Amino acid sequence: MSSDNPFDHNDIDDVIHGRLRLGIMAYLSSVSPAVFGELKAKVGATDGNLSTHLRKLEEAGYVRIEKRFVGKRPQTRVFLTDEGRVAWVRWLDRMASLMRAAE
């Protein structure tokens, strides 16, 4: 944490904090890699919406996208990176700190 103030919200990672990206990170933290269609179903997103949010997570270095073929069909797999796992744990710790402060 960057502040001694338990209610300081400034160090919350905005890349993760968006609702859909939060769902993506939560799912990938338990199932990595995930196939695009599986991830889409789990977080309730459209193809375009999921792609947009994955791009933002990829730009932050939190996920890695791998495109390959399974037989003749294209398959996109999404991996949580080590940096993404660290950011996810940091986000969880910050949320826990905020909840403890509010008790």
VEXDREN-2710 file (C-alpha; in Angstrom, 1 decimal):
% VEXDREN-2710
k/r/px/py/pz
1/MET/0.0/0.0/0.0
2/SER/1.2/3.5/-0.7
3/SER/-0.7/5.2/2.1
4/ASP/-1.2/4.8/5.8
5/ASN/-4.8/5.9/5.4
6/PRO/-6.9/2.7/5.3
7/PHE/-9.6/4.5/3.3
8/ASP/-7.2/5.7/0.6
9/HIS/-8.7/4.6/-2.7
10/ASN/-6.0/6.1/-4.9
11/ASP/-3.9/2.9/-5.1
12/ILE/-6.7/0.7/-6.3
13/ASP/-5.7/-0.7/-9.7
14/ASP/-8.2/0.8/-12.2
15/VAL/-7.2/-1.7/-14.8
16/ILE/-8.5/-4.5/-12.7
17/HIS/-11.3/-2.6/-10.9
18/GLY/-13.6/-2.4/-13.9
19/ARG/-16.4/-4.9/-13.5
20/LEU/-15.8/-7.0/-16.5
21/ARG/-12.0/-7.0/-16.0
22/LEU/-12.5/-7.9/-12.4
23/GLY/-14.5/-10.9/-13.5
24/ILE/-11.8/-11.8/-16.0
25/MET/-9.1/-11.6/-13.4
26/ALA/-11.0/-13.6/-10.8
27/TYR/-11.7/-16.4/-13.3
28/LEU/-8.2/-16.5/-14.6
29/SER/-6.8/-16.6/-11.1
30/SER/-8.4/-20.0/-10.7
31/VAL/-8.4/-21.3/-14.3
32/SER/-5.4/-20.2/-16.4
33/PRO/-5.4/-20.6/-19.3
34/ALA/-9.0/-20.2/-20.3
35/VAL/-10.3/-20.6/-23.9
36/PHE/-11.9/-17.4/-25.2
37/GLY/-15.4/-18.9/-25.5
38/GLU/-15.3/-20.4/-22.0
39/LEU/-14.1/-17.1/-20.5
40/LYS/-16.8/-15.2/-22.5
41/ALA/-19.5/-17.5/-21.0
42/LYS/-18.2/-17.3/-17.5
43/VAL/-18.1/-13.5/-17.4
44/GLY/-21.2/-13.0/-19.5
45/ALA/-19.6/-10.8/-22.2
46/THR/-19.9/-10.4/-25.9
47/ASP/-17.0/-11.2/-28.3
48/GLY/-16.3/-7.6/-28.9
49/ASN/-16.6/-6.4/-25.3
50/LEU/-14.4/-9.3/-24.0
51/SER/-11.8/-8.6/-26.7
52/THR/-11.7/-4.9/-25.7
53/HIS/-11.2/-5.6/-22.0
54/LEU/-8.7/-8.3/-22.7
55/ARG/-6.7/-5.9/-24.8
56/LYS/-6.5/-3.5/-21.9
57/LEU/-5.4/-6.3/-19.5
58/GLU/-2.8/-7.4/-22.1
59/GLU/-1.5/-3.8/-22.5
60/ALA/-1.0/-3.7/-18.7
61/GLY/0.9/-7.0/-18.9
62/TYR/-1.7/-8.9/-16.8
63/VAL/-2.8/-11.4/-19.4
64/ARG/-1.1/-13.1/-22.4
65/ILE/-3.2/-14.0/-25.4
66/GLU/-2.2/-17.1/-27.4
67/LYS/-3.8/-17.9/-30.8
68/ARG/-3.4/-21.4/-32.2
69/PHE/-5.3/-24.0/-34.2
70/VAL/-6.9/-27.1/-32.8
71/GLY/-7.3/-29.2/-35.8
72/LYS/-8.5/-26.7/-38.4
73/ARG/-10.3/-24.5/-35.9
74/PRO/-8.8/-21.3/-34.5
75/GLN/-8.6/-21.2/-30.7
76/THR/-7.7/-18.2/-28.5
77/ARG/-6.3/-19.0/-25.0
78/VAL/-5.9/-16.4/-22.3
79/PHE/-3.3/-16.8/-19.6
80/LEU/-2.9/-14.8/-16.4
81/THR/0.8/-13.6/-16.3
82/ASP/3.0/-13.6/-13.2
83/GLU/2.6/-9.8/-13.2
84/GLY/-1.2/-10.2/-13.5
85/ARG/-1.2/-12.6/-10.5
86/VAL/0.8/-10.1/-8.4
87/ALA/-1.6/-7.3/-9.4
88/TRP/-4.6/-9.5/-8.6
89/VAL/-3.3/-10.3/-5.1
90/ARG/-2.5/-6.7/-4.5
91/TRP/-6.0/-5.7/-5.6
92/LEU/-7.5/-8.3/-3.2
93/ASP/-5.3/-7.1/-0.4
94/ARG/-6.4/-3.5/-0.9
95/MET/-10.1/-4.5/-1.0
96/ALA/-9.6/-6.5/2.2
97/SER/-7.9/-3.5/3.9
98/LEU/-10.8/-1.2/2.9
99/MET/-13.3/-3.7/4.3
100/ARG/-11.4/-4.1/7.6
101/ALA/-11.2/-0.3/7.9
102/ALA/-15.0/-0.1/7.5
103/GLU/-15.8/-2.5/10.3
END
